Amino acid sequence: TSSGKVRGIFTSETVGPCSGDGSDWGQSWTTCRPQLHAAGVGTYLFEDACENSALRPTTVTEETVYEELQALGSVFGVDVQPIINDMKADFDQAAGLVSSSMSGAPLKTVWLDCVGRCCEVPEGHEEQVFVGGGTGAPNMLMQEAGLSNVFSDRSGNWVCVNVSDVIAADPDVIVVVDAAWDTAIDKIKWLYNDEEFCHLDVLRAARFVSIPFSATTLSPRNGPAALDLAVAALHVRTGSQTESRESGVSSFSPYFLQYHTSCQLCPLSMQYVVYDDATDSAQNYNLCTTTSTMVAGEDPAAVTVTSTAMETNVEETNADEAIRFSLGLWFWAAIGTLAALLPSLS
């Protein structure tokens, strides 16, 4: 990379130097794609990640996913139409599920990708968070799931927005990206430790949906992921129970969230939660001892929390790992797509 660190199999030492036209990806990343091609190693990036931003689609849509699958199918000589048909069915079912369950009312949604470190702001300026914008895969997934992206008017796959913008939007649901280096629960705990966020109904009712980082880019996984987004969003909003497609997208056990927020500024109070988890219970967790619990209308600054319980320790890793535009991401997305295509080869 431009910072001198090495990621992946190919480096300047093996196929480089990786510099020059086509090797610079934005401000931070350096790829070896031209050098790999010169060495006889073909590479492929989904079009929304192309180094030349002029070649990227203006907005990622359902059709963008199908075009990418068809391109990969052509590369490997595989008929991808059955996969595309399945995805279309999932997309249609997801949108219809939310529309009918909410009687046409929108489910305002914020796609929370990163907090605390991904948006650099000058000292003295308002804090920002990294969210799904209006032109990338996150927006496409929300749209196909029948969810209303609060920041659909912001150009970009992901964008930095002021915390006050999220609070003013008063979302019904927050979709939280889960990654090994930046877990969903860490982001949720950050929210429950912020005075302004503590006033939101979405926090009081713990209306969170978790989506794996690996499911947030273009792939055959998008269809099941969109359907599971719809199922999970309705579950935390209305308490409905619908079988998921096991895409990795899910809601949380409210008892799990109660445990992890019990030491925060505004611990979760179960009285506002409309859903349950029959496989879990409060007895499975050792909560913090609190002298006060925040309720509607209470000033979160007045809440006193005394921590007496052990909390799960999450290993700290290099913040650079949170950078979204990694060539490796698109490589593994292509590998995942190929894996989905392999049954067609037998």
N, C-alpha and C positions, 0 to 999 in steps of 0.2 A: 504494500500500500504506500501512499505518499508519505505516511508517517514513519516508514522504515520497517514496519512489522510484516511478517510473512504469513499469508493464509493460503490454503489450498495446496494443490499438487504442483502446479507450474509456477515458476518464479523467474525473475530476471536471470538467475544463475543457470536455469535449466533450458529455457527457450528464449531468453531476452538478449539484450536489454528490452524490457517492456516499456517503451516510451514512443512518443511520436503520434501521428494522426491515427485515431481509432483506439488508442491505448489509454486515453485520459477519460475518466468517467466522472463528470461533475467536478467538484472541488476536492474530493477526498480519495477517490479510488483510482487505481491504475490497474488495467487489465492486460492480459497477454494475448488477446484474441487474434490480432494481426500476426503475431509471431507464431501462434499455434497453427494458423492457417498456412503460413509459410513452411512450417515443419510437417505439413500434411495431416494435421489434426483438425477436423472440422468442429466448429462450435455453433451453438444456437442460443439465442436469447429471445424470450418473448418480446413482442414488439413494444410493450409498454415500458420495457427496461432498456431499449436500444440506446447505445452511447450517443448517437446523434438524435437529440431530442426532437428534431424536426420530423423524424420518421415515426415518432410515437403517435398513437391515436389521440385525438383531442380529448376524448372521453372514453374510458373503458366501459364497454357494454356487454350484454349477453352475447352479441354477435362477435365481439372481439375474442371471447373464450372459444367459440366454435371455430373461428378462423385459425387460431393457434393450434387447436387440436387437429384440424385438417392438415395444417402444415407439417406437424409432427407425424401424422399418419402417412403423409406422402414420403417423408424422410425414411421411415421404417417399413414402408409398404404394408400398412395396416389399415383396414376399414374401420374408421372411427365413428361412422354414422350411428351404430347402436349406442355408443357412449353418449353421443350428442342427444339422441332421442331420450335417453334416461335423464340427462341433465335438464332438458326442456320440461319433462314431466315433473321433476322436483321443483323447478322454478315456478311452474304454474300452480302446483299444489301449495307452495309456501305463500305466495301472494294471496291466493284464495282463502287460505286458513286465517290469516290476519284480518283480511277485509271482512269476512263473515263473523269472526269472533268479536271484532271491535265495532261492528255495525257501520263500517266505513270510516270511523274516526281514526286519525293517524296515530301511530306510536312514535312519538318524537324520540330520536335515538342519537346518542353521542358515542362514537367509536374512539375509545381511549387507548392510545398506543403507548404513550410514554409520559411520565411525569418527573419533574424535578431535575432533569439533566439533559433533555434532548432539545430544548429551545433556549438558545443563548439570548439574554436580554441585557441591555445596559444597566449598570447599577442604578438603583432608584426607580426603575421602571416596573410595571406590573408583571407578576409571574405569569408564564405561559405554559400550556400543555400541548402535547403532540397528538393530533386527532385525525381521523379519516376525513379527507377533503372531498370535493365534489366531482373529481374526474378520474379517480383510480379504482382499483379492485375493491377497496372497502366500501365505497359508495355503491358500486355495482352489486355487491353482496347484500347490502342493506336494502337497496331498491328491489332486488329479486325476492328478498325475504318479506317484502311488504312493509318494511320499516321506513320511517321518514328521517333521513339524515339531517340533523340540525345544521350542519355546515356544508350542505350540498351547493351553496353559492360560493364556496371558496375553491379557487382553482388549485389543483394539485392532487396527487395520490394521497399525501399526508401533509398537513399544514400545522403551523404553530398558531394557537389562538389564546387570547387573554382568558385567564380564569374567570373574570367577570362575565365574559361572553357565554361561557358554559353555564354559569349560575343563572344568568338572565334568561337563557333558553329553557330552563326548568325541564330537563328531559324526563320522559317516562321510563326509559331504560338506558343503561350504560353498557355497551359491549366493551369488554376489557380483554386486550390481547395478552396471551400467556406465553412467555418464552423462558427458557432455562436461565438466561442472564437478566431477565426483567419480568418477574412473575406477576400474574394477575393479582394475587393476594397482596403483594407489596404495594401495588398501585391502589388497591381498595383501602388498605390501611392508611395510605397517604391521604386519601379523600376524607376518611373519618377523623383525621387529625387536623383538618383545615376548618377554621371557624365558619367561613362563608358556606362551604359545601355542607356543613352540618345542618343547615337549615332546609336543605332540599328534601322533598318527599321521596325522591329516588334513593336517597341514602337511608332515610327513616324506614322505608319499606324494603331495603336491601334488594333493589331490582337490578341485579347484575347478571350479565351473560358472559361466559368465558369462551374465547375462541383461540385455538392454538396458532402460534405464529406461522406454522407450516401451512395452515389453511387460509392464509390471508392473501395469497397470490393466485394467479391464474393457473387452473389445473382441473382435471375431472372431478376433483373433490369439491368444487364450487357448488354443484347442484345439491348434494347432500348437506353441505355446510349451510347453504341458504335456507333449506327446509328446517334444519335443526336450529338455526337462528330464530326462525319464526316460532317454532315450538317452545324454545326456551324463553323467548321474550314474552309470549303469552302466559307461560307458566308463572313467571315472577310478577307479571302485571295482574293476572286474573286468578291464578291458582289452578288453571286448567291442567289436565294430565293427558299428554299425547305421546305415543311411542316415538323415539328419535331414530335417526338413521346411523347413529354411531360414527359421526364424522369427526368427533372430538369436541364439537361445540356443545356446551351444556350450561346449566345453571349451577349454583352452589347449594350445598346444604345450608339452611339458615343457621343451624347450630355451629357449623364450621365458621361461618361469618361472625356469629356472636362471639365465639372464642377469640378469633383473630382481631376483633375490634374492641375487645373488653378492656384493653389497656390504652385505648385511644381517647382523644378529646371528647368524642360523642359516641360512646359504645352503642352498638345496635340493641334496640329494645324490641323484643319479639312481638309486642302488641300491635305493631304496624305491618307485620309480615303476613301476606295472604296465602303463602304457599308452605308446603311442608316437605320433609324427606323421610319416608317411612323406614328407610334403611339406617337412619342416624337418630341420635337423641342428645340432649344437653348433658346427659350423664357421661357421655364419652369424652368430655372436655373439662379441664380445670381452669375456670375463668379467673380473671383478675378480681380482686376485691375493690369495689368502687364505693365511694362515699356518696355519690350522686349519679343519677342517670338522666341524660338529657331527654326532655320531652318537647312536644310541639310548642313553639313560642318561647322556649327557655334560651337564655343567653349561654352559648357554649363556653364562653370565657369563664363562666361562673362554675363550671363543672370541675370538681376535684376528683382526680383518679389516683388511687394508690395501688401500684403494681405489686402483687405478691405471687403471681403464678409464672411458671416458666413458659416462654414463648418459643415457637419454632424458629430456629436460626436459619437464615437463608444465606448461602455463601455469596460473598461479594465478588463480583467479577468485573473485568475491565469495561468501563463505560463505552469504549469504542465498539464493543460487541453489539450495542443497540443500534448502530447505524444501519438503516434499512437498505440502502442501495448497495448491497453486497453481491458481487458476481456469483458467489457461492450459492446465494438464495435461489437465483434463477437456474443454476446448474441442478440443484436438488429438486426444484419444481419440475424441470424437464425429466429428471430421473423418475420422479413420482408419476408423471404422466406416462412415461414408457412402461412403468410397472403395471399401470392400469390397462395398457394396450396389449401386454404380453399374452393374456388369455386368448386374444384374437389370432395369435400366431400359431397356436397349437391345433 
